[in-house]
Amino acid sequence: MSIADNILEIRKRMARAARKAGRDPEEIRLMAVSKTVEAERIREAYEAGIRLFGENRVQEFERKSPSLRDLSAAQWHLIGHLQSNKAKKAAELFSAVDSVDSLQLARKLDAIGNRLPVFIEVNVGGEEAKSGVAVGSPELEELVRGRWANLEVRGLMTIPPYTEDPEEARPYFRQLRELGERLGVKELSMGMSHDFEVAIEEGATCVRVGTAIFGERGS
Ligand SMILES: *Cc1c(COP(=O)(O)O)cnc(C)c1O
């Protein structure tokens, strides 16, 4: 299967999941997660209609971006943990940071002085090894409701604990949706290759798909 075939298939599955949940498929965006993928194959995804891309490392994208400049309608979002000392570089390279996971980082990004759309990453499973703000923490409230000079908080993002059966991720997706409703944000970035349909049924407005588009990543 080519990258274009994979994208077509995913779009069909996304539409099916949306209709099943009584949602309009048009309101859900597909982000192609292009970490570890070289420029040539990223270009194939662009040619197949993808405009939203997710990268998880500042340095990797800094290296690849010169060969992707001509993809003028592409939007590049950072979806991986960002160290404060790379905040400025990230704000230059990316059009949004979907993985803001602390007040400290938010303050740093806000102080750079350019308008920057962000998502707040929530650690719904309370996992030690994952980044993201804890569900019940006052920090989360402050991040979402804070009066930022430059940050535009668009929504919440999460990676639930990995489970073989995607159904088991459902309570975590539901939790993020309820959190979003309570905090008054509209966008929910949730769902990856193995569980995006469940995420859509639970209200995802953006799914982040890597493997199902580009194939297995070499480690
Ligand atoms: C790698 C990654 C994805 C995509 O994962 P796949 O299982 O390959 O679809 C989504 N979100 C984040 C934050 C990632 O790091």
The ligand as an SDF file (V2000), in Angstrom:
LIG
                    3D

 15 15  0  0  0  0  0  0  0  0999 V2000
    4.3900    9.0740   17.5080 C   0  0  0  0  0  0  0  0  0  0  0  0
    3.2340    9.8450   17.9890 C   0  0  0  0  0  0  0  0  0  0  0  0
    1.9560    9.6750   17.4200 C   0  0  0  0  0  0  0  0  0  0  0  0
    1.6520    8.6960   16.3050 C   0  0  0  0  0  0  0  0  0  0  0  0
    1.7190    7.3970   16.7470 O   0  0  0  0  0  0  0  0  0  0  0  0
    1.3470    6.1750   15.7690 P   0  0  0  0  0  0  0  0  0  0  0  0
    1.0350    5.0800   16.7050 O   0  0  0  0  0  0  0  0  0  0  0  0
    2.5390    5.9150   14.9310 O   0  0  0  0  0  0  0  0  0  0  0  0
    0.1740    6.5940   14.9700 O   0  0  0  0  0  0  0  0  0  0  0  0
    0.9260   10.4600   17.9020 C   0  0  0  0  0  0  0  0  0  0  0  0
    1.1280   11.3670   18.8870 N   0  0  0  0  0  0  0  0  0  0  0  0
    2.3320   11.5560   19.4510 C   0  0  0  0  0  0  0  0  0  0  0  0
    2.4700   12.5710   20.5180 C   0  0  0  0  0  0  0  0  0  0  0  0
    3.4250   10.7980   19.0210 C   0  0  0  0  0  0  0  0  0  0  0  0
    4.6150   11.0080   19.6030 O   0  0  0  0  0  0  0  0  0  0  0  0
  1  2  1  0
  2  3  1  0
  2 14  2  0
  3  4  1  0
  3 10  2  0
  4  5  1  0
  5  6  1  0
  6  7  2  0
  6  8  1  0
  6  9  1  0
 10 11  1  0
 11 12  2  0
 12 13  1  0
 12 14  1  0
 14 15  1  0
M  END
$$$$
